[in-house]
Amino acid sequence: MLVTEFKFYRENHSRLIEKYHNKYIVIKGKKVIGVYNSHAEAYFDTKKSEELGTFLIQKISKDNIFVKSKSSRFSLFNADNIQMQRVESM
């Protein structure tokens, strides 16, 4: 369910912004394994070497906002794409 990857992203968000702002990164475990200019590029390149469902692609942007809900789940709101993703918290 990529909980480890999302937790890594959430905990390192500030550092990731400094290094990869406006890029798409691929996270596997607790490591950035790729940096790309588009989501499609990240997806198609990474699926060549990694099994689908084992990595997280995330755009690194200052516009990403974290919200803690009453159900102990985290939601990520990306103001650029107006997308909502829900991930179980650890």
PyMOL CGO cylinders between C-alpha atoms (Angstrom):
from pymol import cmd
from pymol.cgo import CYLINDER

trace = [
    CYLINDER, 0.00, 0.00, 0.00, 3.09, 2.24, -0.17, 0.3, 1, 1, 1, 1, 1, 1,
    CYLINDER, 3.09, 2.24, -0.17, 2.75, 3.45, 3.41, 0.3, 1, 1, 1, 1, 1, 1,
    CYLINDER, 2.75, 3.45, 3.41, 6.54, 3.43, 3.88, 0.3, 1, 1, 1, 1, 1, 1,
    CYLINDER, 6.54, 3.43, 3.88, 7.04, 5.48, 0.73, 0.3, 1, 1, 1, 1, 1, 1,
    CYLINDER, 7.04, 5.48, 0.73, 4.39, 8.04, 1.60, 0.3, 1, 1, 1, 1, 1, 1,
    CYLINDER, 4.39, 8.04, 1.60, 5.69, 8.35, 5.15, 0.3, 1, 1, 1, 1, 1, 1,
    CYLINDER, 5.69, 8.35, 5.15, 9.19, 8.97, 3.76, 0.3, 1, 1, 1, 1, 1, 1,
    CYLINDER, 9.19, 8.97, 3.76, 7.77, 11.64, 1.43, 0.3, 1, 1, 1, 1, 1, 1,
    CYLINDER, 7.77, 11.64, 1.43, 5.82, 13.31, 4.23, 0.3, 1, 1, 1, 1, 1, 1,
    CYLINDER, 5.82, 13.31, 4.23, 8.73, 13.30, 6.70, 0.3, 1, 1, 1, 1, 1, 1,
    CYLINDER, 8.73, 13.30, 6.70, 11.24, 14.62, 4.14, 0.3, 1, 1, 1, 1, 1, 1,
    CYLINDER, 11.24, 14.62, 4.14, 8.99, 17.05, 2.28, 0.3, 1, 1, 1, 1, 1, 1,
    CYLINDER, 8.99, 17.05, 2.28, 11.05, 20.19, 3.06, 0.3, 1, 1, 1, 1, 1, 1,
    CYLINDER, 11.05, 20.19, 3.06, 14.33, 18.58, 2.03, 0.3, 1, 1, 1, 1, 1, 1,
    CYLINDER, 14.33, 18.58, 2.03, 12.76, 17.15, -1.11, 0.3, 1, 1, 1, 1, 1, 1,
    CYLINDER, 12.76, 17.15, -1.11, 11.43, 20.58, -2.11, 0.3, 1, 1, 1, 1, 1, 1,
    CYLINDER, 11.43, 20.58, -2.11, 14.93, 22.07, -1.79, 0.3, 1, 1, 1, 1, 1, 1,
    CYLINDER, 14.93, 22.07, -1.79, 16.43, 19.36, -4.00, 0.3, 1, 1, 1, 1, 1, 1,
    CYLINDER, 16.43, 19.36, -4.00, 13.64, 18.41, -6.45, 0.3, 1, 1, 1, 1, 1, 1,
    CYLINDER, 13.64, 18.41, -6.45, 11.16, 21.32, -6.64, 0.3, 1, 1, 1, 1, 1, 1,
    CYLINDER, 11.16, 21.32, -6.64, 8.71, 20.97, -9.57, 0.3, 1, 1, 1, 1, 1, 1,
    CYLINDER, 8.71, 20.97, -9.57, 10.10, 17.52, -10.48, 0.3, 1, 1, 1, 1, 1, 1,
    CYLINDER, 10.10, 17.52, -10.48, 8.45, 14.12, -10.25, 0.3, 1, 1, 1, 1, 1, 1,
    CYLINDER, 8.45, 14.12, -10.25, 10.32, 11.72, -8.02, 0.3, 1, 1, 1, 1, 1, 1,
    CYLINDER, 10.32, 11.72, -8.02, 10.01, 7.97, -7.67, 0.3, 1, 1, 1, 1, 1, 1,
    CYLINDER, 10.01, 7.97, -7.67, 10.26, 6.64, -4.12, 0.3, 1, 1, 1, 1, 1, 1,
    CYLINDER, 10.26, 6.64, -4.12, 10.80, 2.99, -3.24, 0.3, 1, 1, 1, 1, 1, 1,
    CYLINDER, 10.80, 2.99, -3.24, 11.11, 2.14, 0.41, 0.3, 1, 1, 1, 1, 1, 1,
    CYLINDER, 11.11, 2.14, 0.41, 12.90, 5.08, 1.99, 0.3, 1, 1, 1, 1, 1, 1,
    CYLINDER, 12.90, 5.08, 1.99, 14.89, 6.06, -1.09, 0.3, 1, 1, 1, 1, 1, 1,
    CYLINDER, 14.89, 6.06, -1.09, 14.45, 8.32, -4.12, 0.3, 1, 1, 1, 1, 1, 1,
    CYLINDER, 14.45, 8.32, -4.12, 15.21, 6.05, -7.10, 0.3, 1, 1, 1, 1, 1, 1,
    CYLINDER, 15.21, 6.05, -7.10, 14.39, 8.45, -9.94, 0.3, 1, 1, 1, 1, 1, 1,
    CYLINDER, 14.39, 8.45, -9.94, 13.81, 12.10, -10.84, 0.3, 1, 1, 1, 1, 1, 1,
    CYLINDER, 13.81, 12.10, -10.84, 11.77, 13.14, -13.90, 0.3, 1, 1, 1, 1, 1, 1,
    CYLINDER, 11.77, 13.14, -13.90, 10.14, 16.13, -15.57, 0.3, 1, 1, 1, 1, 1, 1,
    CYLINDER, 10.14, 16.13, -15.57, 6.73, 14.46, -16.02, 0.3, 1, 1, 1, 1, 1, 1,
    CYLINDER, 6.73, 14.46, -16.02, 4.57, 11.84, -14.35, 0.3, 1, 1, 1, 1, 1, 1,
    CYLINDER, 4.57, 11.84, -14.35, 4.38, 9.82, -17.57, 0.3, 1, 1, 1, 1, 1, 1,
    CYLINDER, 4.38, 9.82, -17.57, 8.16, 9.78, -17.93, 0.3, 1, 1, 1, 1, 1, 1,
    CYLINDER, 8.16, 9.78, -17.93, 8.55, 8.65, -14.31, 0.3, 1, 1, 1, 1, 1, 1,
    CYLINDER, 8.55, 8.65, -14.31, 5.93, 5.92, -14.71, 0.3, 1, 1, 1, 1, 1, 1,
    CYLINDER, 5.93, 5.92, -14.71, 7.09, 4.43, -18.00, 0.3, 1, 1, 1, 1, 1, 1,
    CYLINDER, 7.09, 4.43, -18.00, 10.79, 4.52, -17.14, 0.3, 1, 1, 1, 1, 1, 1,
    CYLINDER, 10.79, 4.52, -17.14, 10.36, 3.08, -13.64, 0.3, 1, 1, 1, 1, 1, 1,
    CYLINDER, 10.36, 3.08, -13.64, 8.03, 0.24, -14.65, 0.3, 1, 1, 1, 1, 1, 1,
    CYLINDER, 8.03, 0.24, -14.65, 10.85, -1.09, -16.84, 0.3, 1, 1, 1, 1, 1, 1,
    CYLINDER, 10.85, -1.09, -16.84, 12.83, -2.07, -13.75, 0.3, 1, 1, 1, 1, 1, 1,
    CYLINDER, 12.83, -2.07, -13.75, 10.35, -2.07, -10.84, 0.3, 1, 1, 1, 1, 1, 1,
    CYLINDER, 10.35, -2.07, -10.84, 7.16, -4.04, -10.28, 0.3, 1, 1, 1, 1, 1, 1,
    CYLINDER, 7.16, -4.04, -10.28, 3.97, -1.96, -10.40, 0.3, 1, 1, 1, 1, 1, 1,
    CYLINDER, 3.97, -1.96, -10.40, 2.64, -1.25, -6.92, 0.3, 1, 1, 1, 1, 1, 1,
    CYLINDER, 2.64, -1.25, -6.92, 6.10, -1.20, -5.34, 0.3, 1, 1, 1, 1, 1, 1,
    CYLINDER, 6.10, -1.20, -5.34, 6.96, 2.46, -5.89, 0.3, 1, 1, 1, 1, 1, 1,
    CYLINDER, 6.96, 2.46, -5.89, 5.40, 5.89, -5.41, 0.3, 1, 1, 1, 1, 1, 1,
    CYLINDER, 5.40, 5.89, -5.41, 5.54, 8.72, -7.96, 0.3, 1, 1, 1, 1, 1, 1,
    CYLINDER, 5.54, 8.72, -7.96, 5.09, 12.14, -6.43, 0.3, 1, 1, 1, 1, 1, 1,
    CYLINDER, 5.09, 12.14, -6.43, 5.37, 15.68, -7.78, 0.3, 1, 1, 1, 1, 1, 1,
    CYLINDER, 5.37, 15.68, -7.78, 7.48, 17.78, -5.47, 0.3, 1, 1, 1, 1, 1, 1,
    CYLINDER, 7.48, 17.78, -5.47, 5.79, 21.13, -5.01, 0.3, 1, 1, 1, 1, 1, 1,
    CYLINDER, 5.79, 21.13, -5.01, 5.25, 23.75, -2.34, 0.3, 1, 1, 1, 1, 1, 1,
    CYLINDER, 5.25, 23.75, -2.34, 1.54, 23.56, -3.24, 0.3, 1, 1, 1, 1, 1, 1,
    CYLINDER, 1.54, 23.56, -3.24, 1.12, 20.11, -1.69, 0.3, 1, 1, 1, 1, 1, 1,
    CYLINDER, 1.12, 20.11, -1.69, -0.81, 20.46, 1.58, 0.3, 1, 1, 1, 1, 1, 1,
    CYLINDER, -0.81, 20.46, 1.58, -1.18, 17.77, 4.26, 0.3, 1, 1, 1, 1, 1, 1,
    CYLINDER, -1.18, 17.77, 4.26, -4.42, 17.44, 6.21, 0.3, 1, 1, 1, 1, 1, 1,
    CYLINDER, -4.42, 17.44, 6.21, -4.89, 15.14, 9.19, 0.3, 1, 1, 1, 1, 1, 1,
    CYLINDER, -4.89, 15.14, 9.19, -8.48, 13.91, 9.35, 0.3, 1, 1, 1, 1, 1, 1,
    CYLINDER, -8.48, 13.91, 9.35, -10.43, 12.62, 12.35, 0.3, 1, 1, 1, 1, 1, 1,
    CYLINDER, -10.43, 12.62, 12.35, -10.16, 9.05, 11.04, 0.3, 1, 1, 1, 1, 1, 1,
    CYLINDER, -10.16, 9.05, 11.04, -6.35, 9.05, 11.49, 0.3, 1, 1, 1, 1, 1, 1,
    CYLINDER, -6.35, 9.05, 11.49, -5.81, 9.02, 7.77, 0.3, 1, 1, 1, 1, 1, 1,
    CYLINDER, -5.81, 9.02, 7.77, -3.71, 11.56, 5.94, 0.3, 1, 1, 1, 1, 1, 1,
    CYLINDER, -3.71, 11.56, 5.94, -4.92, 13.27, 2.82, 0.3, 1, 1, 1, 1, 1, 1,
    CYLINDER, -4.92, 13.27, 2.82, -2.67, 15.00, 0.34, 0.3, 1, 1, 1, 1, 1, 1,
    CYLINDER, -2.67, 15.00, 0.34, -4.17, 17.85, -1.63, 0.3, 1, 1, 1, 1, 1, 1,
    CYLINDER, -4.17, 17.85, -1.63, -2.26, 18.95, -4.69, 0.3, 1, 1, 1, 1, 1, 1,
    CYLINDER, -2.26, 18.95, -4.69, -3.45, 22.43, -5.61, 0.3, 1, 1, 1, 1, 1, 1,
    CYLINDER, -3.45, 22.43, -5.61, -1.90, 22.16, -9.09, 0.3, 1, 1, 1, 1, 1, 1,
    CYLINDER, -1.90, 22.16, -9.09, -3.92, 19.15, -10.17, 0.3, 1, 1, 1, 1, 1, 1,
    CYLINDER, -3.92, 19.15, -10.17, -6.79, 19.33, -7.66, 0.3, 1, 1, 1, 1, 1, 1,
    CYLINDER, -6.79, 19.33, -7.66, -6.33, 15.67, -6.73, 0.3, 1, 1, 1, 1, 1, 1,
    CYLINDER, -6.33, 15.67, -6.73, -7.04, 13.97, -3.43, 0.3, 1, 1, 1, 1, 1, 1,
    CYLINDER, -7.04, 13.97, -3.43, -5.22, 10.86, -2.30, 0.3, 1, 1, 1, 1, 1, 1,
    CYLINDER, -5.22, 10.86, -2.30, -5.89, 9.00, 0.94, 0.3, 1, 1, 1, 1, 1, 1,
    CYLINDER, -5.89, 9.00, 0.94, -3.21, 6.97, 2.66, 0.3, 1, 1, 1, 1, 1, 1,
    CYLINDER, -3.21, 6.97, 2.66, -3.42, 5.05, 5.93, 0.3, 1, 1, 1, 1, 1, 1,
    CYLINDER, -3.42, 5.05, 5.93, -1.22, 6.59, 8.60, 0.3, 1, 1, 1, 1, 1, 1,
    CYLINDER, -1.22, 6.59, 8.60, 1.36, 4.46, 10.41, 0.3, 1, 1, 1, 1, 1, 1,
]
cmd.load_cgo(trace, "trace")
